[in-house]
Amino acid sequence: MPTKYYENQPLTETTFFILLSLAAERKHGYAIMKDVRTLSEDRISLSTGTLYGAIKRLLEQGWIKRVSDSENGKRARQAYALTDAGRRVLDAEVTRLKTLVATAQQRAIHGQA
C-alpha cells in the first residue's frame, strides 16, 4: 500500500526547514544549521543536539539519507541528502501550506467572518 504523505502533516517548522535545506543539494550538518537559520530569517537557530536528533529521526523515517561529501581529496565528511520519500513529504507540506494561504487570502479579500 502506498504511503500517504499527507498523514505526516503538519510538519514541525524545524523538520520543514531541514527538508527544505536539503531540497536543492546535499549538505553536512553545519551547512544545514546555517541554511535553516537563513531560510527561517533567524527564527530557528538549531543547536547541534537538536539538529542531530532531528537528523536521526529523519534517517529512521527514510526522508533523508547519509552520503559522503569529499572535497578536493580531503577526508569525506558526513553529509545528508533528501530521499524520494522526503521530497514527496516536503512537496505535500508545501501544497498544504499553499492551500492554507489561499484560504486565508480568500477570506481576507472577501471579509467573510
Buried (B, 14 or more C-beta within 10 A) or exposed (E): EEEEBEEBBEBEEBBBBBBBBBBEEBBBBEBBBEBBBEBBEEEBEBEEEEBEEBBEEBBEBEBBBEEEBEEEEEEEBEBBBBBEBBBBBBEBBBEBBEEEEEEEEEEEEEEEE
